[in-house]
Amino acid sequence: MVEKLTVIFFIILCLLLGFYLILSPWDTLFGNWGENFLLVFVSDRAGFPVLQRTVASNWFRGAVTGLGVLNIVIAFWEAAHFHQSVAMLRGEKTVQK
């Protein structure tokens, strides 16, 4: 039972993280992506103003969105191979089809 819950929670975690990484760079619900307090503080302290411009660029936002898509793909793969993942966590040998 613990193995099944572990796989289920991992799938939920991948889905939630994927949706967050897809939406957060483009949505202003969580604040402006390129002007958040932590980013401004770190770029000022480190003396790298280019860091803030890089994170605010559309290329970087697209890369973060790509990581979100990858997380969702992993979640769907884990859901499709649910029994195989549970068997692996139990230490059982599974036959590859």
KAQUIVEN-V338027 format. One record per helix or strand of 2 or more residues. SS is the DSSP state (h for helix, s for strand). FROM is the first residue (numbers start at 1). TO is the last residue. If there is no record, write none. Layout:
ss & from & to
SS & FROM & TO
SS & FROM & TO
//
This chain:
ss & from & to
h & 2 & 24
h & 33 & 35
h & 37 & 46
h & 49 & 56
h & 58 & 80
h & 82 & 90
//
